[in-house]
Amino acid sequence: MDEGFMDDAILRSDLALLEVLDAQILFVEEKLAAIAVDDPLVHLLMSMTGLDYFAALLILAEIGSVDRFAGDKQFSCLTAPAWGWRGDL
């Protein structure tokens, strides 16, 4: 029996799995984009330089309801970068 047979089989299996995972990632990205299109808060966050729909959705998922903030300054304090080690914050 060819010693490389199993290596080839494993490689083909891994490549097939990667194709399935790529398709699933594309499916989820399309669903997230569809959600983002209809959300005015996502559009507002995307007006900031460097934020795409995925980052905007991530921020909204992390903060929960924006109604818990008294105003834009309180919200921006939470979303501003914090420099330092995580244990120092």
Phi and psi in degrees as GROMACS dihedral restraints (atoms count N, CA, C in turn):
[ dihedral_restraints ]
;  ai    aj    ak    al  type     phi  dphi    fc
    3     4     5     6     1   -69.3    20    10
    4     5     6     7     1   127.2    20    10
    6     7     8     9     1   -67.6    20    10
    7     8     9    10     1   -25.3    20    10
    9    10    11    12     1   -82.6    20    10
   10    11    12    13     1    -4.6    20    10
   12    13    14    15     1   -58.0    20    10
   13    14    15    16     1   -48.3    20    10
   15    16    17    18     1   -67.0    20    10
   16    17    18    19     1   -37.7    20    10
   18    19    20    21     1   -60.7    20    10
   19    20    21    22     1   -43.6    20    10
   21    22    23    24     1   -64.6    20    10
   22    23    24    25     1   -41.2    20    10
   24    25    26    27     1   -64.6    20    10
   25    26    27    28     1   -42.7    20    10
   27    28    29    30     1   -65.1    20    10
   28    29    30    31     1   -41.8    20    10
   30    31    32    33     1   -62.1    20    10
   31    32    33    34     1   -46.5    20    10
   33    34    35    36     1   -61.8    20    10
   34    35    36    37     1   -40.9    20    10
   36    37    38    39     1   -63.7    20    10
   37    38    39    40     1   -44.5    20    10
   39    40    41    42     1   -63.9    20    10
   40    41    42    43     1   -41.1    20    10
   42    43    44    45     1   -64.7    20    10
   43    44    45    46     1   -39.9    20    10
   45    46    47    48     1   -63.8    20    10
   46    47    48    49     1   -41.4    20    10
   48    49    50    51     1   -63.3    20    10
   49    50    51    52     1   -41.3    20    10
   51    52    53    54     1   -62.5    20    10
   52    53    54    55     1   -38.1    20    10
   54    55    56    57     1   -63.8    20    10
   55    56    57    58     1   -41.8    20    10
   57    58    59    60     1   -64.1    20    10
   58    59    60    61     1   -44.8    20    10
   60    61    62    63     1   -64.5    20    10
   61    62    63    64     1   -39.5    20    10
   63    64    65    66     1   -60.3    20    10
   64    65    66    67     1   -41.9    20    10
   66    67    68    69     1   -64.8    20    10
   67    68    69    70     1   -40.5    20    10
   69    70    71    72     1   -66.7    20    10
   70    71    72    73     1   -40.0    20    10
   72    73    74    75     1   -62.4    20    10
   73    74    75    76     1   -44.7    20    10
   75    76    77    78     1   -60.3    20    10
   76    77    78    79     1   -42.5    20    10
   78    79    80    81     1   -59.8    20    10
   79    80    81    82     1   -47.6    20    10
   81    82    83    84     1   -65.9    20    10
   82    83    84    85     1   -41.3    20    10
   84    85    86    87     1   -61.1    20    10
   85    86    87    88     1   -39.6    20    10
   87    88    89    90     1   -65.4    20    10
   88    89    90    91     1   -40.0    20    10
   90    91    92    93     1   -65.0    20    10
   91    92    93    94     1   -43.3    20    10
   93    94    95    96     1   -64.0    20    10
   94    95    96    97     1   -40.9    20    10
   96    97    98    99     1   -63.0    20    10
   97    98    99   100     1   -38.8    20    10
   99   100   101   102     1   -64.7    20    10
  100   101   102   103     1   -37.7    20    10
  102   103   104   105     1   -66.7    20    10
  103   104   105   106     1   -43.9    20    10
  105   106   107   108     1   -65.0    20    10
  106   107   108   109     1   -35.0    20    10
  108   109   110   111     1   -59.0    20    10
  109   110   111   112     1   -36.3    20    10
  111   112   113   114     1   -92.8    20    10
  112   113   114   115     1     2.3    20    10
  114   115   116   117     1  -105.0    20    10
  115   116   117   118     1   113.6    20    10
  117   118   119   120     1   -64.1    20    10
  118   119   120   121     1   -29.7    20    10
  120   121   122   123     1   -68.3    20    10
  121   122   123   124     1   -35.2    20    10
  123   124   125   126     1   -63.1    20    10
  124   125   126   127     1   -44.3    20    10
  126   127   128   129     1   -62.7    20    10
  127   128   129   130     1   -39.5    20    10
  129   130   131   132     1   -63.2    20    10
  130   131   132   133     1   -46.6    20    10
  132   133   134   135     1   -64.7    20    10
  133   134   135   136     1   -35.5    20    10
  135   136   137   138     1   -69.4    20    10
  136   137   138   139     1   -13.9    20    10
  138   139   140   141     1   -71.8    20    10
  139   140   141   142     1   -13.6    20    10
  141   142   143   144     1   -79.7    20    10
  142   143   144   145     1   137.6    20    10
  144   145   146   147     1   -58.3    20    10
  145   146   147   148     1   129.7    20    10
  147   148   149   150     1    91.9    20    10
  148   149   150   151     1    -5.0    20    10
  150   151   152   153     1  -100.5    20    10
  151   152   153   154     1   125.6    20    10
  153   154   155   156     1  -101.0    20    10
  154   155   156   157     1  -176.7    20    10
  156   157   158   159     1   -63.0    20    10
  157   158   159   160     1   -34.3    20    10
  159   160   161   162     1   -67.0    20    10
  160   161   162   163     1   -45.3    20    10
  162   163   164   165     1   -63.9    20    10
  163   164   165   166     1   -39.8    20    10
  165   166   167   168     1   -63.5    20    10
  166   167   168   169     1   -44.1    20    10
  168   169   170   171     1   -64.0    20    10
  169   170   171   172     1   -37.7    20    10
  171   172   173   174     1   -63.8    20    10
  172   173   174   175     1   -44.2    20    10
  174   175   176   177     1   -61.1    20    10
  175   176   177   178     1   -46.5    20    10
  177   178   179   180     1   -63.6    20    10
  178   179   180   181     1   -36.8    20    10
  180   181   182   183     1   -67.0    20    10
  181   182   183   184     1   -35.7    20    10
  183   184   185   186     1   -72.6    20    10
  184   185   186   187     1   -38.9    20    10
  186   187   188   189     1   -87.1    20    10
  187   188   189   190     1   -18.9    20    10
  189   190   191   192     1    78.0    20    10
  190   191   192   193     1  -138.0    20    10
  192   193   194   195     1   -77.6    20    10
  193   194   195   196     1   132.8    20    10
  195   196   197   198     1   -73.4    20    10
  196   197   198   199     1   -13.2    20    10
  198   199   200   201     1   -66.3    20    10
  199   200   201   202     1   -15.9    20    10
  201   202   203   204     1   -77.0    20    10
  202   203   204   205     1    -6.7    20    10
  204   205   206   207     1   -98.9    20    10
  205   206   207   208     1   138.5    20    10
  207   208   209   210     1   -68.5    20    10
  208   209   210   211     1   -29.9    20    10
  210   211   212   213     1  -168.9    20    10
  211   212   213   214     1  -174.8    20    10
  213   214   215   216     1   -67.4    20    10
  214   215   216   217     1   -31.2    20    10
  216   217   218   219     1   -67.4    20    10
  217   218   219   220     1   -40.0    20    10
  219   220   221   222     1   -66.0    20    10
  220   221   222   223     1   -39.6    20    10
  222   223   224   225     1   -65.0    20    10
  223   224   225   226     1   -44.2    20    10
  225   226   227   228     1   -66.8    20    10
  226   227   228   229     1   -28.2    20    10
  228   229   230   231     1   -63.2    20    10
  229   230   231   232     1   -36.7    20    10
  231   232   233   234     1   -72.8    20    10
  232   233   234   235     1   -34.2    20    10
  234   235   236   237     1   -92.2    20    10
  235   236   237   238     1    -6.0    20    10
  237   238   239   240     1   -72.8    20    10
  238   239   240   241     1   150.0    20    10
  240   241   242   243     1   -64.4    20    10
  241   242   243   244     1   142.1    20    10
  243   244   245   246     1  -116.2    20    10
  244   245   246   247     1   119.9    20    10
  246   247   248   249     1   -91.6    20    10
  247   248   249   250     1   141.0    20    10
  249   250   251   252     1   129.3    20    10
  250   251   252   253     1   175.3    20    10
  252   253   254   255     1   -74.6    20    10
  253   254   255   256     1   148.3    20    10
  255   256   257   258     1   -56.7    20    10
  256   257   258   259     1   -37.5    20    10
  258   259   260   261     1   -69.8    20    10
  259   260   261   262     1   -16.6    20    10
  261   262   263   264     1   -86.9    20    10
  262   263   264   265     1   -13.2    20    10
